[in-house]
């Protein structure tokens, strides 16, 4: 674009090469400062895992190598673009809206990466494209590390009393693809059980995923939940839509469907979605037949899943109370969703 497009400043810059060079340098320095202030200064590499430690990239509002007095941690998992630095910024806005300070709340945005990502390292677990959101194992870098295990290791890291002696609560939030990972982890994960004895509560927030894992073979049909009898979509019950062919991470736990639901029902899980996140043709919407059997779009699929929980609760006599909020005026937009008053009030009611 020519300088004249910014008249009258453009004309002045064109007549004065020296001034033009100074202006360009000033803009470049400002851009660099803004980038470092939001992302670069917060970028850190964690050393996770106990038996075979590995590196993992994250963004945080505190030095993770030092002892911290915080009593709460908020872990925010990004979407399919793997842009944890952006989500870190969204998290800062959420904490500001909630009136929370860095002195009492740690914000941590982990970054699941592929081998093609510029921030990837050989000693990091790396996944093929979006496979990390399934909870399954890394296929490059440090291979064989499940993304569920990464969440387990993050919980153990935050529960380390030498690092965080005052930690009382960990809030795990996943949006979009991160919401898919979090929804599955809230059911399949067993990392929080190791923290209960340390007096640390774990909460889960499932935000706007495009599909869910169902615990058995009933789906909403003609207004009620019934077992599916069809050969047209055999994948509807396969993991990650159901538990057929579930990953070893789950099968090693030796839980049947009712035991799994009982554990899940006792967990602190909150669902949220934007009211306008109702586009069935959204560019990152899961449109496989297994996902389509769960509903037409993200709003419908989330509300259907809450109905499914109520169905299992009645069928198996297991109480369940997982709050859900539909945020007015918001589509599939993490930045706007996490900046709303209703989300801050719901996630931090006693702030």
Secondary structure, DSSP 8 states (H G I E B T S, - for coil): --GGGGTTHHHHHHH-HHHHHHHHHHHHHHHHHHHHHHTGGGEEEEEE-SSS-EEEEEEESS-TTS----SEEEEEE--TT--HHHHHHHHHHHHHHHT--TTTEEEEEE--B-TTSTT--TTBEE-STTGGGGT-B--EESTT-BHHHHHHHHHHHHT-TTT-TT--EEEEEEETHHHHHHHHHHHH--TTHHHHTTT-EEEEEEES-S----SSSEEEETTEEEE---STTGGGGBTTTSSBT--HHHHTT---HHHHHHHHHTSEEEEEEETT---TT-TT---SHHHHTT-SSHHHHHHHHHHHHHHHHHHHT------EEEETT--S-HHHHTTSHHHHHHHTTT-
